[in-house]
Amino acid sequence: MINNANIKPGDCIVGLASFGQANYEKSYNSGIGSNGLTSARHDIFNKKVAEKYPETYDQTIEQVAYTGKHFLTDIESETGIDYGKLVLSPTRTYAPIIKAVFEEFRKDVHGMVHCSGGGQTKVLHFIDQLRIVKDNLFDPPPLFKIIENESGYDKRELYKVFNMGHRMELYVPKERVNDIIEISESFGVAAQLIGYCETSNQKEVIIKTPNTSLSYQ
């Protein structure tokens, strides 16, 4: 078992992309996870989808159901894939990659966080007196940009609800960063150094993007 209590100051964070096409997947993956599906479809799809498929939502949430402008068969311009298929992308498993990492570097993995059910703030559940700085995140893939545009969520909410580009992160010593990236990329999954850990008098996650800095405690 990987005990996230072993995450410590000086650890680097390697993020494994949630989007793209792994060599064990049959098609492009939008990066959405099962926890975000309900919100995503109501944010993106048009009210006419609700009219055609009334069984897909609770009638008591009529005002917030299907508030977007898109239809299932509309084509997303960057990927060339219809919105229905993007939203239905299966939640990516990282099991083949993690198995390969463990075979060589298990003792160097101080922590692992699956960024679902808390998005990029999920690690707050596992730390104390530690600051997690994420200052080199993936550029959000197309589906998450669409959700941002359609939903009206601010960035603070987006990074707390959605993975926004990577859904698995490993906390490792600096000297293991390139090894983890190489293993992930051998499976067709992009990976990169997304941040680092430092001492703090409280637990905190800081997310830095080109236009904003967010703090979660």
N, C-alpha and C positions, 0 to 999 in steps of 0.2 A: 504494500500500500504506500502511495505517496502522501506524506503528511504535510499539508500546506503550512503547518506551524514552523516548518524548516525554512520558509522564505526569509531571507535576511538582507540587511543593508549590503550594497555592492552587487547583488544579483542583477543580471540582465534579463530582460523579458523578450522572448522570441514569440512573435505572433504567427499563427498559421492561417492563411487566407480562408475565408468561408466561401469565396466565389471562384469562378473559373471552372475548369474541367480536370479533375484528377484522372490519372490513368486507370483507376478502378471505377470510374463513373462513365455512364453511357452518353451523357450530353452535358452541355453547359449548366452550371449550378449558379443560381442568382445570389446565393449566400444567405437566404432567409432560413430561419430555424423554426421548428414547430411552435415554439413559444410566441413567435411574432406573427403567425399566420392570420389570426383573427383580426388583429389590428390592421395588418397590411391590406387585407382584401377590402375592409370597410373604408380605409383611407384612399384606396386607388380606384375602386370600381364604381360605376354609375348606378343611380337609383333604378334604372331599368333592369339591372341584373337582379335586384331585389324583387322586382315585379315578376320577372320570369322564373326566379327560383326562391319563392317565399319560404321554402322549407330550410333554407340555409342560414336563417337568423331568427332570433327571438323577437316577435312582433312588439314586445314592450320597449325595445330599443330603437324604434322606428326613426327617431330624429337623428341618431348617430350612425345608422346603418347605411352603408354604401353611399358615402358622401363625395366620392371622387368623380372624375370625368371620363375615365377610360372604360372600354369594353373588353371582354375576355379575349377577343380576336384582334384587338389593336396591336400593331407591331411597335415594339420599342426600338428606336432608331439606332442606338449604339450597338446593341447585340443582334438585332434582326430577328428577335424571338417575340412571340406574342405574350401579352401580359398575363394571360391565364397560365401559360406554362412557366413563366418566371416565378409567379406566386406559388405555384405548386411544386417548385424544386424541392426534392427530398432533403431533409436535414443531413448535412454531410457528416459522415463518420470519419474520424481520424485514427481509427483502430490500426490500420496497416502501418501508418507512419509512427504511431506511438510504440507499436511492437518493435519496429526497427530501431527506434531511439533507445528503448529499454535494453535491447540486445547488446548495445555497445556502451551506453552512457547512463544507465539507470541510476548509479550512485551519485551522478552529478545533477540530477533533476531534483531541485529543492522544493518545487511546487508546480502544480498544474491546475489551471482554471479553465473551465468550459464556460464561455461568456454567454450564457443563456439564463433567463430568469434573473435579470439584473444588468444585462449588457456589459458595458465596459466598467461598471462599478462592482461586478460580482465578487471581485477579490476582497472587498471590504468585509465579507463574512469570515475571512480566514486570517486576518492580520491584526496586530495590536502594536502601537508605537512604531509605526512604519509608514513611510510615504511612498506611494507608487506613482511614478511620473511616467506618463505615456505621451511622448513628444514626437514620435515618428510613426504615426498610424498610417495604415493603408488609405489611399484616397477612396472614399466610399464608392462602391460599385453602383451601376445604374439604378437598380431597384431601390436602393436606399435614398438616392437622390430624388427619385420619383416620390417616395413616401414623404420625404421632407417637403417637397414642393406642394403635394396634395393635402397633407395633413395639417399644416400650420404649426406643427410642433417646433419649439425652439431647440437649439442644439443640446442644451442641458437635458431635455427630456429624451431626445433621440438617442444619445449615448447611454442613457440609463435603461432604455427599453430594448434597443436593437444592438446587434453586434457591430454594425457599421463597417464591416470588412474583414474582421478576423474573429473566429469563435473559439479558438483554442490558443492558450498561451502557456509557455513553459518558462519557469524561473530557474536560471542556470548561471554558473560562473561565466565570466567574460570569455574565457578560453574555449568554451563549448558552443558559443553562438554560431560560428560558421559551420560547425559540424551538424548542428540541428537543422540549420537552413539547408545544407546540402542534402540531408536525408529527406526532408520534406519535398524539396524540388525534384528529387529523383522519382517521386510519386506524382509529379505534375501539379503540386500544390505550392503556390508562392508562399514564401516566408521571409520575414525580415526582423531585424532588431527594432522593437517598437518602444522600448523604454527601459527604465532602471528603478532600483529600490534604494531608499536612503532612510537614515534614522530620523525619527520625529517624536515629539512628545504626545502625539495622538495618531490615530489611524486616519489616513487620507489618501484619496486618489485624485491626481491632477491630470487632466486631459488638455493637451495643447494642440490646437489646429492652426493653420495659417492665419485665421482671423479671430480666434478666441482662445481663452484659457478658462477652464472650468475646474472647480474644486468640489469634491464630494467627501463627506465624512460620515 
